[in-house]
Structures are given as structure tokens and as C-alpha cells.
Amino acid sequence: MHISFLLHNAYGIGGTIRTTFNLAQTLAEEHEVEIVSVFRHRDEPMMGAPCGVTMKHLVDLRTTSPGYDGHRPEYGLPAKVFPRGDGRHKQYSRLTDARIAAHLRSLQADVVVGTRPGLNVHIARQTRRGPVRVGQEHLTLDSYGHRLRREIGYRYPLLDAVTTVTEADARSYRSQPNLRGVRIDSVPNCVPLPKVAPADLAAKWIVAAGRLTGVKRYDLLVKAFSKVVAARPDWRLRIYGGGDATGNERNALHALIAERGLHNHVFLMGPANPLEPEWVKGSIAAVTSSRESFGMTIVEAMRCGVPVVSTDCPHGPGEIIEDGVDGRLVPVGDVDAIADALLGLIDDDELRRRTGQAALTASARFDPARIAQRHAALFTELVARRQGGRTHSALRDALYRGRSALYDMAYSLRDRAADVIRRRKRAS
């Protein structure tokens, strides 16, 4: 089976890139697999190219490359196919519209897999008839704005399947009236077994990791840890992750750390890749997010034998952690509950050891071999149905494409009207 993944930028750093690489490399042990990156801005992938996987790109942004595309006029024009509701819209252009379309219309693969909503829309609208079309969702439906959810409702019916990383998100997609004819499965992200020995859980360190953004609520973690320090001043906290270009979140955390007098207890470590050597230096992992689409850091810590204290935010954590067995789940935003859960593991060495061992055992279900097997089974079934003519009949395909075309027309007319109104306002 020939499987083709379409990825935003395989040469950066991020959870979607990491899990796609892990899955593709494992699938490549038995199938022909390629990753097609829309953008390429460096010579080699920052996260290391997956073994056995063919790497391609569509738009070259390496300024030293003979094929540099950044000077092309169409690169400066806004995209028409990539939906505006997708947060990456400003990075897409008429050039990406054309390059992605040409790729999908000539693609010789059994399965094409998109990895974010904008790319899933491209796959739904532009893939030639033949390959099975699968849209992967790495975020959650309820985290998208109205504009993108509306686009999903119109475009995703042309997909053969949608996969989500949690069952809760799969239920959200299944509840959408327009998607009732689309196969929707939940398949979690995969995390390989670390190349380092499991943590011995003797070090007096708590570890947290993830981008320094408001949704991660590191402010709650710092406040909770100040309560931990009051009871156990011998423990320390490391937070790994980079922030945005403004540095606002990092500056706010530095100010909070100074305000609480924690400069000798809480350390902002910056990004680390790989993270496994840092997880095993800790004895407890902490996740205080207000929202998670899955919880990769939770699984990564568990695979290192580190028990996790996590907020029970929607979707991910509750499907990963069994509270009181292989970790702890606490209410979202509850500083006292976070502190109490951390102290519960700090003060009981045997409980911490037992919980860490349970986490190590339970996290094996996220091994790439197991997750790849689930994806391969889905792809094989869809290909067989496609070849048998039972998926997306020509009539049904034509019906949805016709409705999609009407949506395009209405969308275009609305945008033109908005442009006219803006010009009149400027003129007045």
C-alpha cells in the first residue's frame, strides 16, 4: 500500500510533525510511505528525517536554494483554496494553491492523509478520483472558530474518513449533520519507547514541558508550586519550552517567579529536543493546561516511567490517565488541587514509585507499532471498499462537489461585497 502524508512544514518542530514522523516511519516497515511537506525552509528536518520514508516538498523557501520560490509573484497573493479560518492561512498563497493542486491531481498513491484542517480541505477538493482521502485532526473541533467549522461542514463530506486523537473529539465530529456519511475513528498519537532508561524517581525535581502559551497555564503551576515549596523546600521545578517572538508569556512567568520568591526553585529551561533525557531527570511531571487536544507530553512522561499530575481538561488527559492508578487528574484551574496532588506524590515515595511503574506499563498502548497497526487496518479497509466501488459513488461525489461549488460561489460573492463596503468606507 502506498501512503502519502501531506504536512504543513516537515522541517520545523511541533507535535504534529513528531507524531507524523513516528507513524510514517513505522508504517514504512511494511508499506511505501512518503511525506510531502508544503514548505521547506531548511536543508534537513529539525526533528530528523524518518527512516524508510520518502521526503518531498512543494514550496522551497530556502533563500540559498536554486529553486527558491519566495520571489514568485503568486507567493505574495492570498490563498483561495486554503481556508481563512485555519490559523496558518497567512502563510498560504496562490502559489501553494497551485502547487498542492498539481500534487494531488497527479498523486499515484492508495491513500492520501492530511494533517491539519486547511490541508484536509485541499485533499477533499483537489485529489484526483482514486486515492482514499483521509483527514487527520490533531486539534479539536470545538477549538476552531465558526468560519473553519462551517468550512469543515461543507468540505469534509468529500473525505472517506476523518481520524481524531481522542474519542471525545470523534463524538463531536459524529454529531455534525453534514458528516454522517463520513467514517470517523479515534486513533491516538503514537510515542516510541524512549532510548533512555526509565526514571528512578529519586530526584527532587518536577518537570513540565510545552510551549509557553496562555493555554498551558504555567502561571497556575508556579502558584501551586509555591505551596509545594512552603511544605517541601527541597524540591525544584523545571519548565521546558519556547514561547512566541514577543516573549510576553516568558516575561510574565519570570515576574510571577520573582513575586513569589521562587528564583531558586523554578527554572524556565527553554526548548529541548529530545525531551526524554529531561523527563527522566524528574520524579513527577505536571500538566496544568486549560485545554489539550491530546496530551503528547503526558504520554512522553509516562513512557519514561514518570507519574503525571494533570488538569482534567476536555479531551486528552482523561483518556490517557487513570486517576489514582497511573497518574492524577485534578480540576482545571484549581491551584490547591494541583499542589495537593503534587505533594501527595512527593510525600509518599512508595506511591510515587508504584504510580510511575503503572504509567510505564499503561503507556505501552501508545507504542508506534500498535498505533500504526490501527491506521493500517483502517486504510486497508477503505482501499478495499474503494476498489469494490462501495465508497463515495460517482453520484454522491458529484452531489457533494456541486454543493461545494455553490458554497464557493456564495463565499466569493460575500467577500466581494465586503471588499466593496471597505472601499466605500475608506473613500468616505
N, C-alpha and C positions, 0 to 999 in steps of 0.2 A: 504494500500500500504506500502510495506517495502522498505525504502530508506536508502542506505548506502553511507556515505561520506568517502572518502579517503583523509587524511590530512597529511602533512609533519610531523608536531610536534604540537599536541594539547596542549602541556604542556609549551609552550613558550608564547611570547607576539607578536602580529602583527595584521595588518588589516585583512588579510585573515582568521586568527583564529577567530577574533572577529565577522566578518560578517558570517562565517560559523556557529559559536555557536548561533548567533541571529536567523539565518534562521532555523537551525536544531531544536532549542527549540520551535519555532513557528509551524513548520511542525509537531512536536511531539504531538501537541494538537489533531491532527486528524489522524496521521499515526504512524507506527512503524519506528523509526529512530535510526540509530547508527552512531557514528563517529569512524572510525578506524584510529588511529594515527600510522604512520610508526615507529616513535621513541617515547620513553618515557624516560625522564631523571630526573623526579621528581615525588613525590607521588601524588600530586594534581595539576590540571591545574592552572597556574598562573592567568588566567582570570576567574576562577570559572567555574565549570562544568555546562553545560546547563541542565536545569530541564527536566526530562522525556526522556532524550537521553541516550542510552547505550554507554559507552565508552570502547573501546578496543585498544590494541597496538600490534605491530608486533615485534619490536626490543626493548629490555629492556636495557637501558644504565644507570640504577641506580646502582652504584657500591656496594650499601649495599643490593641489591635485590638478593634473591636466584636464580632468573632467569637471572642474568646479562649476556649479550651477547657480551660485548666488548672484551672478551678474545678469542672468537672463531676465528680460522684461516681465515675463509672466510670473516670475518668482515674487515680484512685488505687487501682484494683483490678488485680492482676497479670493479664497476658495469658494466655489459654488456648490460642490458636492459634499465636502466635509461639513457636518452640521455646525452651525454657530453656537448651539447650546453646549457642545463639547469644549471643555476648558482649554484644549490645545488649538482651538480654531485659528488663533492669530499666527500660529506657526505654519499653517497650511495655505495653499495658494492655487492659482490656476495651473501652475506647473505640477504641483502634487496631484491635482485633479486628473491631469492628462497622463502623468506617469503611472499612477495607481490604476487608472482605467486600462491603459495599454497592457500593464502586467496582468490584470485579472482577465482580460479578454483573450489573452494568449496562453493563459496558465494551463499547463499539462500536469494536473495533479488529481488525485482521487478526492482529497479533502483540502479545503482552504479554511483556515482558522483566523478570525480577527481577535484582537486583544484589547480593544477599547471601543466605546460606542461609535466614534467617528469612523473608525476603520470597519466596524461591523456594517455601518450604513453603506460604505463603499462596496463591501462584499455583496450585500443584498442587491444593490442597484447595478453593479457593473460586471460581476462574474459571468463568464460565458456559461451557457447551459451545459451541464455535465458534472462538474465537481460538486460534491456535497459542501454546503455552506454552513459553517458553524461560527456563532458569535460567542466569544468568551467575555464574561463580565468579571472584572477584578475589583470593582467598587460595588455600590448598591443602588437599586432603582430609586429608593427614597432620598438618596443624596443628590440626585440630579434635579436641575431646575425644570420648570414646566415646559420650556421650549424643547429641551432634549427629550423629556418623557413623551412629548407629542410626536417628535420625530421617530422615536423608538416604536411607538404605536403604529405609525404608518409604514416604516421600513422593515422592521423585524419579521413581519409575516412572510417575507420573501426568503428568510433563512430556513434551513432544515432543522436546526437545533440551536438552543441557547444554553450555555453552561454557566452556572454561578458557583461561587466558592463556599456558599452556605445554603442550607436548606431554607432558612428564613427568607433569604433573598429569592430563592426559587419560588417560594409561595407567593411573593409579591408579583413576580412575573406571570405566574399562572393565573393570577386574579385579574390580569388585564384582558378585557374582552377581545381586543384585536389579535391577541397572541394565542388563542385557544387551539389553533391548528398547528402550533409550533411545539416541537419536542423540547421540554425544559428539564434539565437534570442538574443536580448539585454535585459537584466534584471538587473537593478542597484542593488548595495548593499543596505542592509536594516540597518536602525539605529533606535533603540527603543526610545520612548519618555523618556526624562531624568526623574530621580526621584527627581530632584531639581526644584524649581520654576524658571520660565524664568528670565533672567537678567533684571534689572531695567534700565540699560543703563545710569546710573548716574555717575558711577565710571570713573575716567580719566585714564583708562587702555586699551591698545591694547594687544591682546593675539594672539600668533601664536603657533602651535604645529605640531610636526613631527620629524622624525629622523634628526639629524644634519649631513646631507649629502649635497654634492655639488648641486644635482639636485633641492633641496629645495630653493636654492639661498637666504639664510638668510643674506648674505652679502648685497644684494640689499635692503632688508628690513631695515637693520641697516642704510645704506646710506640714504634711503628715510626718515627714522625716524629722522635722524639728521636735515633734512629740516623741519620736523614737529616741532621738539624741538625749532628750531630757531623762529618759529611763536607762538608756544604754549608750553612753557617750563614747564607747569603744568601737562603735560601728560607723561605717562610711558609705557614701552613695556616689556612684559614677553614672553619669548620663552621657550616652554616646549619640551623636547625630549632628548634622549640619542644619543650618537654617536658611532663610531666604537672603537675598542680596542686601536687604536693609539692615539685617541683624537685630531687628526690633525685639523678637522673642528672646534671643540670647541676652540682649541688654536688660530686658525686663527680669529674666531669671537671675542674672548677676545681681541686680538691685535687690531682689527678694532674698537671695542668699546672704547679702550683706546686712539687710534689715533684720534677718533672723539670727545673725551672728554665726553662720554656718560655713564660713570660708575655709575652715579646716576639716569640714565634714562632707561637703557636697562639691563635686568636681564636674564641670562641663568639659568633656573629653574631645569633642569634635567627632567627625565621622571616622569609622573604622571599617575596613574591608580586608579580610573576612572578619566576622564578628565572633566566630566560635571561640578563638583563644581568649576573648574578653569575657564571654559568658562563663567559662569555666573558672575564671578568677573570682567569681562571685558565689554566694551561697543562697541568694534569693533574687529573683527577677521581679520587677514591678512594671505594671502597665496601668496607667490612670486615665486612659482616653475617654472622651465623652462619646466617641463614635469610632467603630472599626468596621471595615468591610470584611475582614477575615481575622487577622492577628498573626502575621508571619513571625513576629518577634516572640510571641508566646510559644509557638511550636519550636522555633530555633532554640530557645532556652530549655524547653522540656527535652529536646533531643540531646542536650548537653547534661541532662540529669539535674537541672536546676528547677526547684519548685517556683511557681509563678503566683504572685498576688495580682489579680486583675479586676478592674471595674467590670461589672456585668452589663456592659453597654450592648446596644442592639447588634444582632447578627453573630459575629465571630466568637468571642470568648466563651459564651455559654455552650457552644457546640464543640469546644476544644477541651475545656477544663471540667472535670467532675469535682464540684466543690467539696472540700474536706477530704478528698482522696488523692488526687494528683496535683492539687493547687487550691487556691482560694479565690472565690468570687465575692466582690463587695459592691454595694450600691454605688451608682455613678454619682460623683461629686461629693461623696461623704468622706471628709478628711479623717474623722475619728475612726471610721470603719477601716480605712486604709492603714492607719497607724496601728490599730489593734491587730489586724491580720498580720502585719509585718512583725510586730512584737511577739505574736503567738508562735511564729516560726523561729524567731531569734532566740526566744527563751526556752525552747524545747528542742535540744539537739537531736533526740531520737525521732521526734515528729518531723523535723526538717529532713532527716536522712530518709525516713520512710516515704515522705511525700515526694522527694526527689527521685527515689527509685521507681515509684509508681508513675511519675511523669515520664521517666525514661522508657518504661515499658509501654505506656499508653501511646506515646508519640510515634511508635513504630508504624501505626496505621497511616501516617503521612509519608512513608518512605516512597521515593520516586517510582520504584518498581510496582508498588500496589496502585498508586495513582495513575501511572501510565497504562496499566492493565485496564483500568476503568475507562479511560479515554479511548484506548484502542478498541475495546468492546463496543463502545458507542459508535465510533467511526465505522467499524466493520459492519455493524447492523445498518447504519444509514446508507453506506455504499451498496450493500446488498439490496436494500429497498429501492434505492435509486436505479440500480441496474434492472430490478424487476418492474420498474415503472410505477411503483406504488407511492412515491414521494413527490409531491408538487407536480401534479399533472400539468400538461401544457395549458389546459384551460384555466386551471387555478392560478398558475403562474401569470398568465396573461391578465387575469382579473386583477390580481394584486398589483401588477406593473401598471395597469391602466389607472387604478386608484392612486398609485404613487405619482403618476404623471399629472393627474388632476391636482394633487397636493402641491406639486412643483409649480404648477401654473398659478394656483391661489397664493402660494408663498411669494412668487415673483411679483405678482400684482400688488400684494400688500407692501412689499419692500419698495416698489416704485412709488407707491402712494406716499409712503413715509419719507422717501427722498424728496418728493415734490413739496411736502409740508415743511421739511427742514430748509429747503432752498427759499421758500416764501418767507419763513421766519427770519432767515439771515438777510433777505432783501429788505424786509420791513424794519 
